[in-house]
């Protein structure tokens, strides 16, 4: 029967649309080899095959010369179209890094439901539960299909499952938070044919068939022809929980993940810029033998292991992906272990060096006492033993005071300073607690007392028996100063090193112990000039709580 111009044009449009979709899907099948990720490649391969077969079946349904052949091709299209839901969900699960597609239970359930629905579809000529068909002449001559409620029930389930896949993809695009707008557009094109599916059931000018294969074709063409690199990158970035930056072969930034922007805000405007200009510290770290990047985040130092891997497209390297893995806990532990090992070596050196002299004295004087019978030599032996006992005690104290502080309480500086003063042999020395705002700090009382005792002993040891020691408060801590000779400017760092002393009978551990106690509290100690030219030690970074004005001495 001759077709009217409008009917012929509409018929040609339908055939052309589904034929183009079939050709596009099947033409893109070989290109799936370019996808590096095996499971994503497998899912998209079968999605293209089923969608291409689905569109081809629709072409047969529209062009076959007899209603019987049209009926057969429509049945084939129903079966192949339903089968495409499986590859779609497989592709979405694999691409977004989920494991749903690997579940044996899910696979078996899908196959069982699929076979049940196929059985209903292929037996439709017997029961007509799924659809009925009749030949019509408008808008052109074809086998018109009217779907029954069972069809819409199955389609509803299929659309719901398809929507799950859409959701996982959208969630991935949002999570990666890079320029995924092109992929959003392609994904939207995949879903637009659903509008025509609904229109086919309502309007007489639209065929009541499924148009989803056209959307899949548009998605495939867009991915493989225009945005393949972006498609590959989004999967890699979404799979990585760590910050990731992709560079091209010239070292310029091509893409990045949302976590990378959190670490390097300049990335948001850094596309096509050299990495060295946007993140110079990271660029420099890549040249290290064991790349490690250090960053301040919310006032905390974080450490990232930096790894660089080739980024390939279709088997050819087109750049590199830089992944930063947060290894802060491991790095902090390593540094603490190194510090402890260094301290153990320091202690071993101190023991072997500082104990050698008094030990040799004790040994030599003991031999003299034995050989000569003169017990006066034993006085030197006693002094040597006392010296060794003092050294051992202070080395053990040094090791103990460096341990971290677990529990603290409010401590009043003036009272603890006076109690500490009463614990040392002050002879004729004096202590003055300034008329200042009395302060309380959070500290370990016992170790803070040890800090004061060591600072007081240091003042008496270097300032003489009549030295005056002053204790006062600072805005963020406190200080201890004396009116002795002071500390030369070039020695103010060395005085805190274990074993350093200028006194003939000093051990060199007092200020080292003080420094360890301060560091264990996460404070800082510095040596400066005192008010009267003596030594002044300021302890800063302590948590201070102001109270009433008092005077003590």
TORLO-501099 format. One line per field, with one value per residue (C-alpha): residue in three letters; x, y, z; residue number from 1. Coordinates in steps of 0.05 Angstrom, whole numbers. Layout:
! TORLO-501099
type = (Ala,...);
u = (X,...);
v = (Y,...);
w = (Z,...);
seq = (NUM,...);
END
This chain:
! TORLO-501099
type = (Unk,Unk,Unk,Unk,Unk,Unk,Unk,Unk,Unk,Unk,Unk,Unk,Unk,Unk,Unk,Unk,Unk,Unk,Unk,Unk,Unk,Unk,Unk,Unk,Unk,Unk,Unk,Unk,Unk,Unk,Unk,Unk,Unk,Unk,Unk,Unk,Unk,Unk,Unk,Unk,Unk,Unk,Unk,Unk,Unk,Unk,Unk,Unk,Unk,Unk,Unk,Unk,Unk,Unk,Unk,Unk,Unk,Unk,Unk,Unk,Unk,Unk,Unk,Unk,Unk,Unk,Unk,Unk,Unk,Unk,Unk,Unk,Unk,Unk,Unk,Unk,Unk,Unk,Unk,Unk,Unk,Unk,Unk,Unk,Unk,Unk,Unk,Unk,Unk,Unk,Unk,Unk,Unk,Unk,Unk,Unk,Unk,Unk,Unk,Unk,Unk,Unk,Unk,Unk,Unk,Unk,Unk,Unk,Unk,Unk,Unk,Unk,Unk,Unk,Unk,Unk,Unk,Unk,Unk,Unk,Unk,Unk,Unk,Unk,Unk,Unk,Unk,Unk,Unk,Unk,Unk,Unk,Unk,Unk,Unk,Unk,Unk,Unk,Unk,Unk,Unk,Unk,Unk,Unk,Unk,Unk,Unk,Unk,Unk,Unk,Unk,Unk,Unk,Unk,Unk,Unk,Unk,Unk,Unk,Unk,Unk,Unk,Unk,Unk,Unk,Unk,Unk,Unk,Unk,Unk,Unk,Unk,Unk,Unk,Unk,Unk,Unk,Unk,Unk,Unk,Unk,Unk,Unk,Unk,Unk,Unk,Unk,Unk,Unk,Unk,Unk,Unk,Unk,Unk,Unk,Unk,Unk,Unk,Unk,Unk,Unk,Unk,Unk,Unk,Unk,Unk,Unk,Unk,Unk,Unk,Unk,Unk,Unk,Unk,Unk,Unk,Unk,Unk,Unk,Unk,Unk,Unk,Unk,Unk,Unk,Unk,Unk,Unk,Unk,Unk,Unk,Unk,Unk,Unk,Unk,Unk,Unk,Unk,Unk,Unk,Unk,Unk,Unk,Unk,Unk,Unk,Unk,Unk,Unk,Unk,Unk,Unk,Unk,Unk,Unk,Unk,Unk,Unk,Unk,Unk,Unk,Unk,Unk,Unk,Unk,Unk,Unk,Unk,Unk,Unk,Unk,Unk,Unk,Unk,Unk,Unk,Unk,Unk,Unk,Unk,Unk,Unk,Unk,Unk,Unk,Unk,Unk,Unk,Unk,Unk,Unk,Unk,Unk,Unk,Unk,Unk,Unk,Unk,Unk,Unk,Unk,Unk,Unk,Unk,Unk,Unk,Unk,Unk,Unk,Unk,Unk,Unk,Unk,Unk,Unk,Unk,Unk,Unk,Unk,Unk,Unk,Unk,Unk,Unk,Unk,Unk,Unk,Unk,Unk,Unk,Unk,Unk,Unk,Unk,Unk,Unk,Unk,Unk,Unk,Unk,Unk,Unk,Unk,Unk,Unk,Unk,Unk,Unk,Unk,Unk,Unk,Unk,Unk,Unk,Unk,Unk,Unk,Unk,Unk,Unk,Unk,Unk,Unk,Unk,Unk,Unk,Unk,Unk,Unk,Unk,Unk,Unk,Unk,Unk,Unk,Unk,Unk,Unk,Unk,Unk,Unk,Unk,Unk,Unk,Unk,Unk,Unk,Unk,Unk,Unk,Unk,Unk,Unk,Unk,Unk,Unk,Unk,Unk,Unk,Unk,Unk,Unk,Unk,Unk,Unk,Unk,Unk,Unk,Unk,Unk,Unk,Unk,Unk,Unk,Unk,Unk,Unk,Unk,Unk,Unk,Unk,Unk,Unk,Unk,Unk,Unk,Unk,Unk,Unk,Unk,Unk,Unk,Unk,Unk,Unk,Unk,Unk,Unk,Unk,Unk,Unk,Unk,Unk,Unk,Unk,Unk,Unk,Unk,Unk,Unk,Unk,Unk,Unk,Unk,Unk,Unk,Unk,Unk,Unk,Unk,Unk,Unk,Unk,Unk,Unk,Unk,Unk,Unk,Unk,Unk,Unk,Unk,Unk,Unk,Unk,Unk,Unk,Unk,Unk,Unk,Unk,Unk,Unk,Unk,Unk,Unk,Unk,Unk,Unk,Unk,Unk,Unk,Unk,Unk,Unk,Unk,Unk,Unk,Unk,Unk,Unk,Unk,Unk,Unk,Unk,Unk,Unk,Unk,Unk,Unk,Unk,Unk,Unk,Unk,Unk,Unk,Unk,Unk,Unk,Unk,Unk,Unk,Unk,Unk,Unk,Unk,Unk,Unk,Unk,Unk,Unk,Unk,Unk,Unk,Unk,Unk,Unk,Unk,Unk,Unk,Unk,Unk,Unk,Unk,Unk,Unk,Unk,Unk,Unk,Unk,Unk,Unk,Unk);
u = (0,29,50,33,91,85,77,135,180,162,173,241,260,244,283,342,345,346,392,441,437,452,510,539,535,565,617,641,647,720,739,724,794,820,790,844,799,779,711,690,711,670,608,609,624,561,520,539,526,457,438,462,423,363,364,375,315,273,298,275,208,197,222,202,151,102,67,93,165,152,123,184,233,193,196,271,278,239,285,351,328,313,380,416,396,447,507,485,486,550,583,558,582,651,662,644,688,632,630,556,574,618,563,543,476,459,479,437,377,382,387,328,283,307,290,222,205,232,187,127,148,161,95,57,23,-11,-35,-27,-11,47,20,-28,-12,-51,-35,-52,-45,-29,16,44,32,63,47,21,36,-8,25,-12,-2,49,94,92,105,168,188,179,227,276,273,283,345,370,359,403,459,447,451,518,547,521,547,615,616,597,648,705,683,724,697,649,597,609,597,535,509,523,490,429,425,422,361,323,293,251,209,194,178,123,100,91,40,1,6,-16,40,94,107,97,166,228,278,333,381,386,409,461,488,494,531,579,594,606,652,695,698,704,712,748,806,757,717,780,803,738,740,812,799,736,770,825,809,871,885,903,929,935,990,999,1065,1090,1080,1020,958,903,856,850,804,765,812,871,837,829,905,923,869,907,888,818,849,909,886,939,989,1056,1053,1115,1077,1013,1044,1119,1129,1096,1135,1200,1180,1173,1248,1266,1287,1231,1179,1146,1102,1090,1030,997,923,880,941,966,1026,1005,1052,1036,1073,1076,1072,1073,1044,1038,969,951,898,887,952,994,1023,994,1019,1023,977,1004,972,984,973,965,1018,1017,1010,1064,1111,1101,1115,1178,1203,1189,1226,1285,1285,1284,1340,1380,1369,1390,1454,1463,1454,1502,1553,1542,1548,1612,1643,1622,1627,1696,1734,1705,1708,1782,1794,1759,1797,1865,1856,1831,1893,1937,1900,1912,1985,2003,1954,1938,1863,1865,1861,1791,1764,1775,1741,1680,1677,1684,1627,1584,1599,1579,1516,1497,1511,1470,1412,1411,1417,1358,1320,1336,1308,1245,1229,1228,1167,1101,1052,988,952,956,922,920,984,996,1065,1083,1067,1102,1163,1170,1160,1213,1261,1253,1276,1346,1408,1401,1455,1453,1414,1347,1283,1234,1165,1148,1089,1052,989,994,984,960,978,959,1018,1043,1060,1117,1153,1142,1174,1232,1237,1241,1292,1338,1333,1346,1406,1434,1428,1464,1517,1535,1513,1545,1518,1490,1452,1381,1331,1267,1204,1150,1091,1087,1027,1034,1077,1129,1204,1261,1320,1380,1430,1491,1540,1490,1499,1539,1494,1531,1520,1445,1427,1482,1465,1405,1447,1461,1532,1545,1571,1620,1625,1683,1639,1576,1544,1515,1447,1408,1385,1378,1329,1293,1288,1260,1206,1186,1182,1141,1090,1092,1120,1182,1242,1291,1351,1355,1388,1362,1339,1404,1448,1442,1410,1336,1297,1229,1179,1125,1066,1037,961,954,894,897,875,887,947,994,1063,1111,1184);
v = (0,68,110,182,231,240,166,148,199,174,102,120,157,97,48,96,109,35,16,71,48,-25,-5,42,-10,-66,-20,0,-72,-82,-16,-47,-77,-7,-11,-31,-57,-128,-130,-61,-83,-148,-112,-58,-110,-150,-87,-65,-134,-141,-69,-75,-140,-107,-49,-97,-137,-74,-60,-130,-119,-56,-81,-155,-166,-209,-200,-268,-248,-181,-218,-263,-205,-167,-228,-233,-159,-169,-225,-192,-125,-158,-193,-125,-108,-159,-131,-60,-76,-116,-57,-6,-50,-63,9,38,-11,-51,-127,-140,-169,-221,-249,-319,-312,-249,-281,-343,-302,-258,-318,-353,-291,-279,-350,-346,-281,-308,-368,-322,-281,-338,-371,-306,-331,-383,-342,-269,-248,-204,-168,-173,-153,-132,-103,-29,21,85,122,68,-6,-47,-98,-57,-84,-70,-89,-121,-105,-162,-127,-62,-100,-131,-64,-32,-82,-73,3,-1,-44,3,62,27,26,100,117,81,119,186,173,158,221,263,229,239,312,328,353,295,339,305,237,264,287,219,183,229,210,138,151,199,142,122,184,154,87,122,163,99,75,141,175,142,173,137,63,23,-8,2,55,43,13,82,112,59,72,147,131,84,131,189,148,116,174,236,223,157,184,217,153,114,165,169,94,97,158,129,63,99,124,167,233,221,268,249,281,277,257,329,330,376,364,330,310,300,273,311,287,316,384,381,372,420,474,505,443,471,520,478,438,439,471,438,401,439,505,481,435,446,406,345,353,356,294,254,261,228,156,142,197,224,286,324,370,411,394,427,442,370,344,288,244,215,162,184,132,145,95,97,118,81,89,30,-2,60,102,173,199,180,177,202,171,198,146,173,137,186,133,89,148,176,107,101,169,154,88,123,174,118,81,145,156,85,96,161,127,72,124,163,100,78,147,179,117,98,151,138,64,68,111,61,3,38,62,-7,-40,12,-1,-76,-68,-16,-32,42,47,122,102,76,147,159,93,114,181,145,98,157,190,128,121,193,183,119,151,211,169,128,192,219,157,158,232,227,182,213,243,203,239,311,355,428,448,514,539,577,520,468,512,522,448,432,482,446,381,406,425,500,521,597,606,640,631,686,675,740,784,767,734,665,612,541,495,425,380,316,342,293,306,381,379,342,398,451,412,404,478,498,452,480,551,533,492,549,610,593,580,651,652,679,640,673,638,675,667,682,690,619,586,604,618,603,652,666,722,680,687,668,626,649,660,609,554,562,504,458,464,418,362,303,304,378,415,470,451,406,363,367,308,346,313,365,409,348,319,386,387,316,333,395,357,301,355,381,448,485,508,562,594,670,727,737,804,813,781,710,650,649,588,601,544,563,528,507,512,570,586,654,665,715,760,733,745,691,685);
w = (0,-19,40,50,53,128,140,95,128,197,176,146,210,253,210,204,279,299,242,262,335,314,270,323,379,339,308,377,402,378,412,480,476,492,562,611,666,648,684,657,588,593,618,564,510,525,535,464,435,467,452,380,372,404,355,296,318,316,245,226,261,219,152,147,91,130,198,220,210,242,302,307,304,357,403,391,408,473,495,475,504,571,568,562,634,660,623,642,716,708,673,726,784,754,730,798,837,868,876,860,791,824,869,849,885,846,780,792,814,752,705,738,733,661,639,672,636,570,577,585,524,476,494,485,420,463,523,500,572,549,487,429,357,296,228,221,164,203,209,163,151,206,260,318,387,447,512,569,644,651,602,641,705,675,645,713,745,687,693,768,759,705,752,804,752,736,810,820,760,783,853,825,782,842,887,837,831,770,703,691,656,588,619,654,586,554,612,605,531,552,594,548,505,566,549,481,513,553,493,453,503,502,434,369,328,370,363,426,427,471,449,500,449,416,482,493,423,437,502,467,410,458,504,451,402,446,521,526,568,617,619,638,688,727,739,764,807,836,852,890,960,958,923,850,796,723,680,605,572,579,654,651,693,655,712,787,841,893,948,908,907,983,987,931,922,863,823,811,761,743,682,627,676,694,760,784,781,815,867,869,933,903,839,879,919,855,843,910,913,962,948,1010,1012,1077,1085,1140,1144,1198,1239,1235,1196,1149,1109,1040,1002,929,873,799,750,674,650,586,533,488,510,494,550,548,615,688,747,814,876,946,1000,1071,1113,1172,1226,1196,1184,1254,1283,1240,1262,1335,1328,1295,1352,1404,1368,1365,1439,1455,1415,1453,1520,1500,1481,1545,1588,1553,1553,1619,1662,1636,1674,1744,1731,1714,1775,1820,1789,1794,1866,1887,1858,1894,1959,1951,1931,1983,2038,2042,2053,2039,1965,1979,1990,1916,1901,1941,1904,1837,1856,1877,1811,1772,1813,1797,1723,1720,1757,1711,1648,1671,1687,1619,1586,1630,1622,1546,1548,1527,1577,1585,1643,1665,1717,1737,1771,1806,1785,1849,1897,1855,1846,1922,1935,1883,1915,1982,1950,1930,1968,1959,2010,2011,1946,1945,1904,1885,1856,1822,1841,1778,1756,1787,1734,1731,1674,1652,1667,1699,1770,1784,1720,1724,1793,1762,1711,1764,1805,1746,1727,1800,1806,1740,1767,1832,1796,1749,1789,1856,1925,1933,1867,1866,1824,1799,1775,1737,1690,1615,1571,1547,1600,1652,1662,1709,1711,1755,1766,1751,1693,1639,1577,1516,1455,1413,1466,1478,1433,1457,1531,1521,1492,1537,1565,1551,1612,1630,1703,1723,1766,1723,1689,1630,1639,1679,1621,1575,1625,1629,1553,1551,1602,1563,1497,1530,1548,1476,1501,1479,1520,1501,1534,1533,1572,1642,1670,1708,1655,1681,1648,1634,1611,1581,1575,1524,1493,1560,1570,1619,1663,1696,1768,1824,1835,1888,1916,1940,1958);
seq = (1,2,3,4,5,6,7,8,9,10,11,12,13,14,15,16,17,18,19,20,21,22,23,24,25,26,27,28,29,30,31,32,33,34,35,36,37,38,39,40,41,42,43,44,45,46,47,48,49,50,51,52,53,54,55,56,57,58,59,60,61,62,63,64,65,66,67,68,69,70,71,72,73,74,75,76,77,78,79,80,81,82,83,84,85,86,87,88,89,90,91,92,93,94,95,96,97,98,99,100,101,102,103,104,105,106,107,108,109,110,111,112,113,114,115,116,117,118,119,120,121,122,123,124,125,126,127,128,129,130,131,132,133,134,135,136,137,138,139,140,141,142,143,144,145,146,147,148,149,150,151,152,153,154,155,156,157,158,159,160,161,162,163,164,165,166,167,168,169,170,171,172,173,174,175,176,177,178,179,180,181,182,183,184,185,186,187,188,189,190,191,192,193,194,195,196,197,198,199,200,201,202,203,204,205,206,207,208,209,210,211,212,213,214,215,216,217,218,219,220,221,222,223,224,225,226,227,228,229,230,231,232,233,234,235,236,237,238,239,240,241,242,243,244,245,246,247,248,249,250,251,252,253,254,255,256,257,258,259,260,261,262,263,264,265,266,267,268,269,270,271,272,273,274,275,276,277,278,279,280,281,282,283,284,285,286,287,288,289,290,291,292,293,294,295,296,297,298,299,300,301,302,303,304,305,306,307,308,309,310,311,312,313,314,315,316,317,318,319,320,321,322,323,324,325,326,327,328,329,330,331,332,333,334,335,336,337,338,339,340,341,342,343,344,345,346,347,348,349,350,351,352,353,354,355,356,357,358,359,360,361,362,363,364,365,366,367,368,369,370,371,372,373,374,375,376,377,378,379,380,381,382,383,384,385,386,387,388,389,390,391,392,393,394,395,396,397,398,399,400,401,402,403,404,405,406,407,408,409,410,411,412,413,414,415,416,417,418,419,420,421,422,423,424,425,426,427,428,429,430,431,432,433,434,435,436,437,438,439,440,441,442,443,444,445,446,447,448,449,450,451,452,453,454,455,456,457,458,459,460,461,462,463,464,465,466,467,468,469,470,471,472,473,474,475,476,477,478,479,480,481,482,483,484,485,486,487,488,489,490,491,492,493,494,495,496,497,498,499,500,501,502,503,504,505,506,507,508,509,510,511,512,513,514,515,516,517,518,519,520,521,522,523,524,525,526,527,528,529,530,531,532,533,534,535,536,537,538,539,540,541,542,543,544,545,546,547,548,549,550,551,552,553);
END
